Amino acid sequence: MPNEYKNTFSKIVSEKNDLIIFLKTKIDSDTIGGEIIEVLPSKELVDFSNMIAVEKASKMMSFNQNLNPRSNEVIISNLCRGILGEAALQLLLINYIKITTNDIIRFDLERETFDYVPTEYDLKYKNKRIEVRTSNNKFESLDKYINSNENGVICKYINNIKQAEKDSDYYFAIVYDYPGKIGPISDRSRANFVSDILNKEIKMYIITGANLAESKKYGITKNLGQNNTKYLIINFSNCRNIYKVLEEIKKI
């Protein structure tokens, strides 16, 4: 059963000191306080995330948010991106707040099956819902991605399949960067996610986060090129430094 992954995750966290590394990284801009966090996941963490993705893929739709068909390899890779993002944020909070894996609930490690339920979430800490949103950088630099008005923290979204989504208390933006590549990520590149991130051909960053009040104050509805889906986005220019958001959660 999927909840058996909880014990496996706790085991690898306790056994491997370098399961994940977080590096404070400067950006060439004053946006979000001029710094973000680079994430260096170990092979063990990537493989564990991919293992969950493989099992979860059998429950996923064969088309994307824009109702375009996807191969099973792309579905698995897309799931792995999100699962790895959730694991990274869970471990960042554990390291920053100085708590244990049992203090943050990750739904994928608790659920009995991977069947969709409307009450699902990514993470919970002291009963606060935390959503992790992963995106790809299609610009020539990460600085340009962050400074573009079209990018930001993705909050709630709806489409023809998902007609409603429960508010979360926090939303975090994780970006996968493909150095030297510009434009939308091809299905071929998506399918190679696991090997590419292990070979450091993809870089992973936690950019910032936002709380529910900020999503209601600064959120703008956009479709992000997917006409079937409407996203509530907070532009990075209206977001705080990542460490200020972490400090807020630490005080909960």
NUVEX-732187 format. One record per residue: residue in three letters; y, x, z of N, C-alpha, C in turn. Coordinates in steps of 0.001 Angstrom, whole numbers, padded with zeros to 6 digits, always signed. Layout:
BEGIN
ALAYXZYXZYXZ...
END
This chain:
BEGIN
MET-001204+000847+000000+000000+000000+000000+001253+000881+000000PRO+002350+000393-000584+003555+001201-000659+004069+001711+000680ASN+003930+000924+001758+004476+001397+003035+003750+002617+003587GLU+002619+003000+002991+001948+004225+003388+002790+005454+003041TYR+003723+005293+002098+004592+006407+001724+005489+006835+002879LYS+005723+005954+003837+006589+006295+004973+006017+007471+005750ASN+004720+007436+006035+004091+008525+006773+004081+009814+005957THR+003856+009678+004650+003854+010862+003785+005237+011500+003766PHE+006272+010672+003669+007641+011193+003646+007978+011891+004958SER+007656+011267+006068+007929+011880+007375+007198+013212+007515LYS+006008+013288+006957+005203+014509+007050+005840+015651+006268ILE+006286+015373+005031+006865+016463+004253+008235+016862+004797VAL+008958+015914+005399+010240+016246+006022+010021+017193+007198SER+008985+016932+007988+008721+017750+009181+008126+019113+008832GLU+007447+019203+007701+006729+020440+007356+007543+021405+006498LYS+008552+020913+005788+009266+021777+004839+010743+021864+005193ASN+011177+023055+005591+012564+023241+006007+013548+023120+004845ASP+013118+023523+003653+014008+023491+002494+013632+022364+001539LEU+013282+021206+002103+012933+020046+001282+014111+019652+000396ILE+015330+019828+000930+016535+019533+000165+017669+020377+000728ILE+018579+020780-000155+019733+021592+000242+021000+020888-000225PHE+022005+020836+000658+023292+020216+000330+024375+021293+000341LEU+025136+021375-000749+026171+022385-000882+027536+021727-001070LYS+028475+022039-000180+029844+021552-000359+030418+022219-001599THR+030919+021410-002534+031342+021920-003835+032766+021484-004148LYS+033606+022428-004529+034992+022128-004885+035057+021612-006320ILE+036001+020703-006573+036274+020236-007928+037722+020550-008271ASP+038018+020633-009555+039347+021014-010006+040257+019789-010067SER+040436+019162-008914+041232+017940-008839+041428+017579-007378ASP+042505+016847-007089+042709+016347-005726+041993+015022-005507THR+041421+014462-006585+040678+013206-006462+039558+013367-005444ILE+039318+012329-004641+038319+012314-003560+038342+013588-002715GLY+039563+014049-002421+039715+015180-001508+039343+016518-002092GLY+039108+016580-003391+038855+017860-004045+037495+018470-003796GLU+036547+017682-003263+035211+018234-003032+034141+017155-003082ILE+032952+017579-003458+031785+016710-003528+030612+017482-002933ILE+029412+016938-003026+028225+017619-002496+027210+017803-003614GLU+026843+019050-003876+025750+019299-004816+024426+019205-004066VAL+023432+018609-004710+022120+018407-004095+021086+019242-004824LEU+020319+020019-004061+019233+020816-004630+017913+020306-004046PRO+017243+019399-004759+015971+018868-004238+014818+019814-004536SER+013863+019874-003626+012683+020715-003833+011684+020012-004745LYS+010717+020783-005225+009656+020210-006062+008896+019134-005294GLU+008669+019368-004004+007946+018388-003194+008666+017046-003160LEU+009996+017075-003013+010755+015831-002937+010797+015126-004297VAL+010958+015899-005368+010979+015300-006710+009614+014695-007033ASP+008555+015431-006732+007201+014927-007016+006902+013672-006197PHE+007333+013647-004950+007118+012476-004103+007866+011273-004661SER+009104+011495-005100+009893+010407-005687+009243+009893-006961ASN+008725+010811-007766+008080+010412-009012+006782+009648-008747MET+006076+010006-007700+004843+009310-007341+005132+007836-007028ILE+006205+007581-006291+006597+006202-006015+007022+005505-007309ALA+007756+006230-008160+008236+005653-009411+007084+005197-010301VAL+006028+005983-010359+004874+005632-011189+004260+004318-010725GLU+004096+004165-009407+003511+002931-008885+004469+001750-009058LYS+005750+002009-008847+006745+000939-008918+006955+000451-010358ALA+006695+001330-011329+006953+001006-012740+006163-000200-013224SER+004980-000418-012660+004148-001537-013103+004776-002892-012787LYS+005773-002892-011888+006436-004137-011501+007784-004318-012204MET+008168-003340-013031+009488-003373-013631+009495-004083-014982MET+010677-004580-015365+010859-005177-016676+010804-004091-017746SER+010333-004445-018941+010218-003468-020021+011512-003322-020809PHE+012627-003889-020296+013914-003742-020968+014971-003393-019933ASN+016098-002836-020422+017142-002382-019515+018155-003484-019220GLN+019266-003108-018545+020279-004104-018170+020893-004787-019385ASN+020856-004092-020528+021427-004652-021746+020372-005329-022607LEU+019193-005579-022011+018077-006274-022655+017496-005516-023847ASN+017620-004178-023832+016987-003350-024851+015646-002851-024330PRO+014607-002795-025190+013284-002366-024727+013266-000901-024298ARG+012380-000582-023320+012240+000786-022817+010774+001170-022801SER+010505+002451-023033+009133+002942-022921+008772+003092-021450ASN+007473+003179-021159+007030+003349-019777+007533+004666-019200GLU+007604+005706-020047+008096+007010-019583+009552+006926-019150VAL+010354+006190-019908+011769+006036-019552+011910+005202-018285ILE+011090+004159-018165+011136+003328-016950+010832+004173-015721ILE+009771+004980-015794+009389+005833-014661+010504+006823-014327SER+011074+007454-015363+012128+008434-015129+013366+007792-014519ASN+013748+006611-015012+014904+005914-014442+014669+005544-012986LEU+013452+005092-012698+013114+004780-011315+013159+006033-010447CYS+012653+007132-010972+012638+008384-010203+014048+008837-009865ARG+014983+008675-010796+016377+009023-010531+016901+008254-009315GLY+016652+006943-009318+017138+006121-008219+016448+006427-006912ILE+015135+006601-006954+014363+006887-005741+014768+008234-005160LEU+014943+009230-006022+015389+010544-005562+016794+010452-004967GLY+017646+009628-005564+018987+009431-005022+018959+008827-003633GLU+018098+007827-003441+017968+007205-002119+017461+008211-001094ALA+016475+009010-001483+015927+010021-000578+016989+011051-000216ALA+017786+011456-001208+018829+012455-000956+019863+011934+000030LEU+020295+010688-000155+021298+010141+000763+020702+009935+002150GLN+019448+009479+002206+018792+009324+003506+018755+010667+004242LEU+018382+011723+003547+018285+013043+004171+019664+013612+004507LEU+020671+013295+003682+022030+013736+003996+022510+013095+005295LEU+022284+011796+005441+022694+011108+006669+021927+011625+007878ILE+020643+011871+007697+019833+012427+008787+020392+013770+009229ASN+020709+014627+008251+021222+015967+008567+022623+015913+009154TYR+023469+015029+008617+024873+014991+009031+025044+014320+010389ILE+024346+013214+010604+024500+012471+011856+023606+013043+012959LYS+022629+013840+012566+021654+014434+013506+020752+013355+014106ILE+020072+012635+013212+019141+011590+013621+017781+011869+012976THR+016816+010988+013186+015475+011190+012648+015229+010267+011457THR+014123+010496+010765+013777+009647+009618+013559+008206+010046ASN+013179+007977+011298+012956+006609+011774+014250+005856+012049ASP+015375+006583+012108+016651+005929+012397+017273+005296+011159ILE+016831+005708+009979+017326+005118+008736+016147+004478+008015ILE+016260+003207+007740+015178+002482+007084+015383+002534+005577ARG+014365+002999+004853+014402+002963+003388+013412+001913+002929PHE+013900+000903+002231+013091-000267+001902+011815+000102+001147ASP+011903+001045+000229+010720+001435-000548+009626+002055+000315LEU+009981+002542+001492+008980+003128+002399+008457+002110+003401GLU+009042+000928+003421+008671-000098+004393+007952-001288+003761ARG+008264-001599+002523+007789-002826+001897+006274-002828+001725GLU+005696-004020+001722+004247-004164+001574+003818-004055+000112THR+004654-004523-000799+004367-004421-002228+005668-004085-002953PHE+005556-003714-004224+006739-003433-005022+007175-004642-005846ASP+006653-005810-005522+007135-007031-006159+008592-007260-005746TYR+009404-007745-006702+010820-007967-006416+010999-009075-005389VAL+011870-008834-004431+012294-009873-003485+013817-009824-003399PRO+014485-010965-003316+015960-010983-003331+016600-010332-002114THR+015825-010102-001066+016375-009508+000158+016267-007982+000176GLU+015798-007378-000908+015597-005931-000877+016929-005183-000840TYR+016879-003937-000370+018049-003080-000224+017583-001647-000425ASP+018494-000701-000384+018107+000702-000509+017849+001317+000870LEU+018919+001371+001693+018824+001962+003028+019487+001046+004047LYS+019059+001191+005299+019742+000524+006407+019880+001512+007557TYR+021086+001522+008150+021336+002321+009340+022081+001452+010339LYS+021488+001235+011504+022046+000339+012524+022415-001007+011909ASN+021507-001498+011101+021621-002808+010449+022724-002883+009394LYS+023276-001744+008994+024248-001706+007902+023506-001412+006600ARG+023727-002243+005597+023090-002058+004294+023827-000988+003499ILE+023060-000055+002945+023636+001045+002166+022968+001076+000794GLU+023764+000971-000266+023244+001004-001626+023577+002341-002277VAL+022627+002852-003036+022793+004122-003738+022836+003838-005231ARG+023918+004232-005892+024072+004016-007324+024046+005359-008049THR+023150+005499-009013+023064+006741-009773+023564+006532-011190SER+024289+007523-011699+024841+007488-013048+024663+008848-013705ASN+024883+008888-015020+024835+010145-015767+026236+010528-016214ASN+026523+011826-016209+027799+012302-016732+027672+012513-018235LYS+028469+011787-019010+028445+011948-020469+029652+012726-020979PHE+030455+013253-020055+031627+014039-020420+031282+015526-020479GLU+032221+016346-021007+031935+017775-021131+032012+018505-019803SER+032572+017857-018796+032615+018485-017472+032551+017413-016403LEU+032092+017811-015236+032023+016874-014120+033433+016506-013653ASP+034368+017463-013712+035749+017168-013334+036318+016042-014189LYS+036051+016091-015488+036565+015043-016373+035907+013705-016054TYR+034631+013728-015724+033938+012500-015345+034599+011869-014126ILE+034870+012681-013125+035450+012171-011882+036881+011683-012093ASN+037625+012347-012965+039025+011993-013183+039231+010894-014215SER+038155+010458-014866+038277+009387-015844+038402+008032-015153ASN+039298+007198-015650+039487+005872-015054+038313+004935-015305GLU+037373+005324-016167+036249+004437-016433+035104+004628-015442ASN+035213+005634-014583+034115+005935-013663+034501+005724-012210GLY+033497+005438-011404+033733+005248-009986+032463+004835-009271VAL+032626+004334-008067+031488+003856-007283+031113+002459-007772ILE+029861+002282-008164+029368+000979-008599+028980+000174-007359CYS+029553-001013-007240+029235-001873-006096+028313-002997-006563LYS+028688-004230-006405+027823-005333-006817+027766-005446-008336TYR+026651-005990-008833+026592-006289-010262+025720-007517-010489ILE+025969-008197-011605+025178-009374-011972+024867-009326-013468ASN+023760-009954-013850+023431-010109-015266+022592-011373-015434ASN+022011-011552-016626+021249-012778-016887+020019-012893-015992ILE+019475-011755-015591+018286-011753-014725+018690-011821-013257LYS+019674-011003-012892+020129-010923-011509+021438-011695-011383GLN+021352-012969-011023+022517-013848-011009+023402-013654-009777ALA+022842-013044-008737+023622-012838-007511+023090-011612-006784GLU+023946-010969-006022+023538-009818-005232+024243-009876-003888LYS+023489-009630-002830+024055-009653-001485+025013-008479-001309ASP+026102-008723-000611+027037-007637-000300+026347-006574+000534SER+026680-005319+000260+026233-004224+001105+027422-003686+001888ASP+027131-003002+002971+028207-002467+003808+028780-001177+003246TYR+027944-000430+002516+028385+000825+001900+027713+000996+000550TYR+028460+001631-000368+027937+001984-001690+028227+003467-001924PHE+027235+004199-002408+027411+005628-002680+027158+005941-004147ALA+027942+006873-004678+027809+007283-006075+027132+008645-006162ILE+026004+008680-006863+025308+009931-007164+025330+010118-008674VAL+025679+011317-009111+025801+011590-010543+024865+012727-010934TYR+024149+012510-012036+023327+013558-012633+024107+014152-013795ASP+024293+015461-013747+025088+016169-014741+024173+017019-015634TYR+024389+016918-016942+023627+017701-017913+024568+018763-018497PRO+024649+019944-017909+025597+020957-018387+025409+021251-019874GLY+026527+021239-020597+026487+021541-022030+026195+020359-022921LYS+025850+019207-022337+025552+018019-023131+026669+016997-022979ILE+027073+016405-024101+028140+015417-024111+027623+014139-024759GLY+027995+013005-024207+027609+011733-024786+026488+011065-024022PRO+026097+009869-024447+025022+009125-023768+023721+009918-023735ILE+022958+009735-022664+021686+010436-022515+020629+009731-023365SER+019946+010475-024198+018925+009895-025073+017695+009507-024268ASP+016889+008616-024835+015643+008230-024177+014734+009434-023985ARG+014767+010361-024940+013938+011569-024821+014354+012393-023609SER+015671+012549-023429+016164+013296-022262+015851+012551-020967ARG+015988+011241-020993+015671+010449-019800+014216+010640-019398ALA+013331+010629-020386+011899+010741-020104+011533+012102-019530ASN+012376+013101-019750+012099+014461-019263+012769+014744-017920PHE+013185+013706-017221+013990+013886-016007+013328+014808-014991VAL+012072+014589-014677+011407+015362-013624+011378+016844-013973SER+010922+017178-015161+010853+018592-015546+012251+019201-015651ASP+013221+018424-016157+014572+018968-016329+015254+019253-015001ILE+015075+018376-014013+015750+018633-012739+015065+019768-011974LEU+013750+019894-012140+013043+021007-011495+013401+022337-012138ASN+013691+022306-013443+014079+023526-014163+015578+023778-014111LYS+016279+022961-013288+017731+023093-013094+018522+022884-014384GLU+017970+022103-015304+018709+021711-016502+019554+020466-016226ILE+019326+019857-015095+020142+018744-014612+020658+019127-013231LYS+021921+018838-012972+022483+019040-011646+022725+017680-011005MET+022596+017641-009705+022687+016386-008953+023814+016487-007934TYR+024673+015462-007899+025815+015486-006994+025966+014143-006277ILE+026304+014203-004996+026759+013023-004264+028278+013082-004303ILE+028890+012118-004999+030322+012196-005270+031158+011632-004126THR+030869+010386-003747+031630+009743-002675+030946+008433-002316GLY+031544+007707-001400+031034+006396-001018+032201+005478-000712ALA+031894+004194-000553+032934+003215-000239+032336+002127+000634ASN+033169+001538+001486+032679+000443+002319+032965-000903+001660LEU+032489-001961+002265+032613-003295+001691+034079-003708+001546ALA+034886-003400+002539+036312-003764+002470+036985-003079+001292GLU+036627-001829+001046+037210-001102-000091+036756-001700-001416SER+035511-002169-001472+035019-002774-002712+035791-004058-003030LYS+036163-004800-002005+036918-006034-002216+038388-005750-002517LYS+038918-004670-001981+040328-004328-002197+040554-003653-003545TYR+039665-002718-003903+039896-001896-005087+038956-002197-006257GLY+037962-003045-006042+036959-003283-007074+037519-003920-008336ILE+037089-003400-009484+037475-003915-010798+036187-004233-011559THR+036134-005387-012225+034939-005773-012967+034925-005093-014334LYS+033806-004414-014640+033628-003728-015920+032196-003958-016407ASN+031972-003730-017719+030597-003874-018213+029936-002538-018499LEU+030687-001441-018461+030148-000091-018660+029326+000019-019944GLY+029748-000682-020974+029046-000612-022244+027796-001459-022310GLN+027508-002204-021251+026335-003080-021219+026826-004518-021120ASN+026922-005162-022275+027568-006472-022352+026867-007545-021535ASN+025595-007322-021214+024845-008312-020455+025106-008225-018954THR+025758-007153-018505+025906-006913-017071+027374-006708-016699LYS+027779-007302-015576+029120-007113-015043+029027-006345-013728TYR+029743-005236-013670+029728-004374-012495+031079-004421-011787LEU+031042-004383-010459+032261-004213-009682+032388-002723-009385ILE+033450-002100-009894+033622-000648-009802+034867-000304-009004ILE+034763+000695-008121+035947+001274-007480+036200+002613-008153ASN+037301+002749-008865+037614+004017-009517+037643+005147-008485PHE+037175+006319-008910+037155+007458-007983+038544+007766-007436SER+039583+007449-008197+040950+007710-007734+041308+006892-006500ASN+040558+005828-006250+040793+004991-005065+039770+005242-003962CYS+038979+006299-004114+037920+006591-003135+038299+007744-002219ARG+037680+007740-001053+037917+008793-000071+036997+009981-000285ASN+037320+011071+000387+036453+012237+000413+035102+011854+001016ILE+034034+012415+000471+032674+012078+000903+032487+012292+002403TYR+033098+013330+002947+032887+013626+004366+033616+012625+005273LYS+034691+012018+004793+035356+010975+005570+034484+009726+005644VAL+033776+009454+004548+032866+008305+004551+031693+008574+005490LEU+031167+009789+005438+030059+010146+006345+030479+010061+007807GLU+031700+010499+008105+032221+010427+009471+032330+008984+009934GLU+032737+008100+009039+032829+006673+009388+031461+006107+009759ILE+030449+006452+008961+029092+005966+009241+028562+006586+010534LYS+028914+007825+010771+028476+008508+012002+028968+007789+013251LYS+030110+007117+013157+030726+006461+014318+030220+005030+014526ILE+029359+004543+013628+028849+003179+013760+028070+003026+015087
END
